Amino acid sequence: QLKKSESSLKSILNSLNVSVAVVDINTKSTIYLNDLAEKTFKAEDTLEPNWPQLAMDYYSQPISFNCCSKKDIQQQLYRQDNKHWYQVTSRVVNWHDNREVCLRMLEDITDRYDAEYKNRDLLIENRRLALRNYSLQEQERKQLAADLHDQLGQMMLGIRLQAECIISSV
């Protein structure tokens, strides 16, 4: 059953679209990599290496983990060489042998960022168009009010004066 559950866990972790690494906090040695993390590790020397982002010693500021805190620490990084956004999520968990390890996940979030910026730009454009529409409606209402006041008002006054003139001559 233990082998079955380990196999199930591996298949679940390998089905994720994120690189997953389990790293010993004290020794900074890698305990486990899912398939995507292994591919990332093997591509370490290529033009667009992502392994350093997943490794514990990548950051200029060390990530300090409060052993009592089980909160995720998320960092978003932009790689200028390949123009991609990445999110690294780190969490301290208790390993089966009671040592604390860091579960690190690396996810390419470029599509999400692009969609958010497109949505933001569309929202700004939508607001600008709504404001222009409102302004045009107000302008049309003012023009209609002016036309009613200037033309119709004068015509009504003329008709009234003519009617009074007819009444007084009869």
N, C-alpha and C positions, 0 to 999 in steps of 0.2 A: 504494500500500500504506500509505503514511503517513496519507493521508486516511481510508482504511478503518480503520486501527487507532485513529485519533483519534475517528472516529465510533463505533467499538465501545466505546471507553473512556467516551465521553459517554453512550451508552445504558446502560452498566453503572452509572455514577454516578447517572444519572437514575432507575434502577430501585430505588435504595436508599430505605429509609424514614427516612433521616437527611438533614439539611441538610449539604451539603459545600461548604466554601469553601477556596480556595487563596489565601493572603495572603503578599505579599512581606514578609519580616521587617524589612528595613531601612526601607522606605517606608510600611509598613502599608497598602499599596494592594491592593485585591482583584484577583487575576489571573483566577480562575475561580469560578463558582457553578453548582451543579447546579440542576435545575428547582425542587426543594423549597427550596433556599436563596434562589433568586430570588423565590419566593412569600413567603418570610420577609422578604426585603429590601423587597419592595413593600408588605408589611403593617406597615412600620416605624412608621407614624403611627396605626395602629389602637389600639383599647383594650388589646390584649394583644400588644405588640410583642416579638418574640423575637430580632430582629436584633442588638441590643446584646450578647446572650450569645454570638453567633457572631463578632462583630467583635473585633479584636485589642485595642482600647483600652477594653473593657468593665470590666475588673477593676481594683479600686483598687490591688492589688499587681500590678506588671508581671510577666508570665510570662517567666522567664529561661530561655533554651534553651542548653544546652551543645551546641555544634556537633558535638562528637564523639559525643554521646549520641543514639541514634535511638529512645529509649523514648517510649512514649505518656505524655502528661500528662493525667490525667482529673480533672475537677472536676464535682461534683454540686451543682446549684443548685435551690433551691425558690423558685418565684414565688408570692408570696402573692396577687397580684391575680387570677390564674387557678387557683391551687391546684394547680399542676403541678410535677413534678420533671423536671429536665433534666440530661443528662450532656453535657458538652463535652469532646471528646477532641482533643488537639492533638499533632501530630507534625511534627518538622522533616524535610523530605525535600529531596533535590537535584532541582532542576527541570531541564528539558532543556537550558537555557542555562547550566548549572553554578552558578546562584545558589541559595541555600538559601531555601526557602519553608516556610511553616507550613500544613499541611493540618489544617483544623479541621472537626470534625463535631459537629453539634448533634442530640441524640436526645431525644425525649420518653419518659421512663422511668417515668411515673406509674403505668401498669398494673403494671409490674414491682415497684415499691415497694409498691403496694397488695397484690399477691399475696404478697410477702415478709412484710408485716405480718399478713396473714390466716393464712399458714402458721405464723408465730411464735405468734400467738394460739391457733391450733388445737393446736400442739405443747404450749403451756403448759396448755391445757385437757385435752389427752390425758394429760399427766403428772399433773395434779391428779386426774383420774378414775382413773387406774391406782393412784395412792397411796390414794385412797378405797376402791377395790376391794380392795387388799391389806389395808388396815385392817379392812374388813368381814370378810374371810376369817379374819384373825387373831382377831377378836372371836368369830366363829362357832366356830372351833377351841377357843378358851378355854371358851366356853359348853358345847360338846360334851364337853370334858374334865371340866369341873366336873360336868355331868350324869352322866357315866359314873362319876366318883369318888363323888359324893354318893348317887345313886339306886341304880345297879347294884351299887356296892360294898356298900352297906348291905343290899340284897336278898341278895347272895351270902353276906354274913356271917350274915344271919338263916337262910338255908337251911342253912348249915354248922352253926350252933348247933342247929337242929332235927334235922339228921341225926345229930349227936353225941348229942343227947338220946335219939333213937330207938334208936341203937346201944347206948347205955348201959342202956336199959330192957329190952332183949331179953335 
